[in-house]
Each structure stands twice: as structure tokens, then as C-alpha cells.
Amino acid sequence: MKMLVPGGAGFIGSHYVRSLLSGAYPGCEQARVTVLDRLTYAGNTANLAPVWDDPRFVFVRGDVTDLGLLRDLVPGHDVIVNFAAETHVDRSITGAGDFVAANVQGTQCLLQAALEADVVTMVQVSTDEVYGSIDTGSWTESEPLLPNSPYSAAKAGADLLCRAYHRTYGLDVRVTRCANNYGPYQHPEKVIPLFVTNLIDGRPVPLYGDGRNVREWLHVDDHCRAIQLVLDKGSAGEIYNIGGGAELTNLELTERLLAAFGVGWEMVTRVPDRPGHDHRYAVDSGKIRAIGYEPRVGFDRGLAEVVRWYRDNRFWWRSAKAEAHRP
């Protein structure tokens, strides 16, 4: 099997590639992997260092919006697992165009190239944020899409294109919608690594609004195992929610991180809430659990491991912060 992994140098994509090539997914021991990545500030070849010299691995620098490139690259691949996306909500608020290009146009180009090349299956990695905000309960896959940020609207557009290519052309495309991810190699603009790296440096952490926004947390390893499960046992045209089971307010998350560093609330700076900030996300994972998914990484253990990883890998995240702020 030959796999194309757009966005494979980013946080989640690189974890998937490292896991696959290290033998974590039974049946994929002979798989060959091509990573396509534009290497924006969030893409980093260092994330792929453990597999860079594997003879089954190929890296191509390029953009998923380049249909000509895709028409040359995609043929010969059996599967596409698409992680390529702009993902940071705050950046989407100040620059929505990049998100529409990468998330909507990029997905359409991949779908078209997959269709023309007779790719067997494409998995589109999406987000629970396409559903909007929910006060109580949890979303099933049949809920309407009510995105509230340019980022989530662009991801919703990509999901709808996947549905259209399945219904119109019969392309086997499957969509996953995950809860908030955390884990090693996550860019320090995201809340957990931002807070952890700030606290390592003895700097305060910025807490939005009243801190009562609720998120469900999913370890990246559980997420990637679920994606592989959808590839192995999922069905064409279907959508699968992926949850981690750990639901916390931002206040509760902040309290746990402060405790991990032995500091108090004097290290918290309150900042104005961002526009359109969703109050609560929560997904019903019953559909994917029915085909064998079960999260393995408990949040307390996972968070402790993340804190330790950032303590031990300061060069990686200092470089990532510098790259993100480079003109």
C-alpha cells in the first residue's frame, strides 16, 4: 500500500506518520508513505526526524492548492489521509483568506486529483468545531454544521466538498471530526503548549474571558489510532466523531497546569475574550466506538507526559516560536 499524507509535517500528521512507520498499526508494516507539506510556520521537518531515513518514506515540499503538482504526485497512491489545513482560530479571525485557500480549495484539489487518479480511499481529518457550540449533551454525526469562526467555517466547507465528491462521483472519502488534541510536538501557539512553555520560562499565561469555556480533550495518539481505524474499518461517505472523554473548563485546565509547575494564579493574565468564542464542544463517539475505538491515554497521564516532553525539548519549541513570529 502506498499512502499520501498531506500536512504530514504538522503536529497530528507527523504523529500519524511516525506511528505508522514504527509499526504501530497492524497491517501497515509494508506501507510506503509520501508526506506532502508546504512547511508553513506550523510544519516542521524536525517532527519527522525519527522516520526521515526510513526507505519507505518520501518527503515532497508543496501546496495542496497546486492542482498541477497533485496531478503529478497522486497517481500511484492507494490512500490519502489529509491533515493539511490552517488550524489556529485566532489567526483565522485576522486572516480568513489563508484558511479558505488551504482548507477549502486545498481539499477540493485533493479530491479532484484523487478522483482522476482512482485513489481507493481518502480520509479527511476535520474538527468538532464545525458543529458550533453546544450547551448540554454531545453532537452526533447527524447534527447540522453551524461553525462560528472562519477556521471552522473553512473546515465545514471542506467536509461538504467531501460529501459532494462521494455523492456525485462515488469517491470513497471518509471524514473524521475530533475533539481538541494535545500531545508532544504541538505548536506552542495552541493553549496547552503555550501555557506549558510560558510557565517553563517563568512567564504568565493568558486566559481568555472568564475561563468557563469547555473543551473535550483527546490525546494525539488516540486520535491517530482512530483515524487508522476509520481507514481500516470505516465506510465510504461516512463521518466519525472522535472524542477523548476528558471535559474541562479552561479554568480547570489552567489550574492543573499551574499545579504541575507549583505556581499559583498570580501567573495568570486575564485577556479579553476572542470574537465568536464557542462556549462548549462535546462529541458523541458512539459510532466509532462501534467499530472498535477506545481512548487509551487518560488526561492526567497525558498532560504529565506533555509537560515533561516540553521540558526536555526546549530547542524544538523555541525554534517553533521563533519561526511563527518571523516576518
Summary of the structure (lengths in Angstrom):
residues: 327
radius of gyration: 18.9
end to end distance: 40.2
largest distance: 57.5
contacts: 1117
relative contact order: 0.14
helix: 44%
strand: 19%
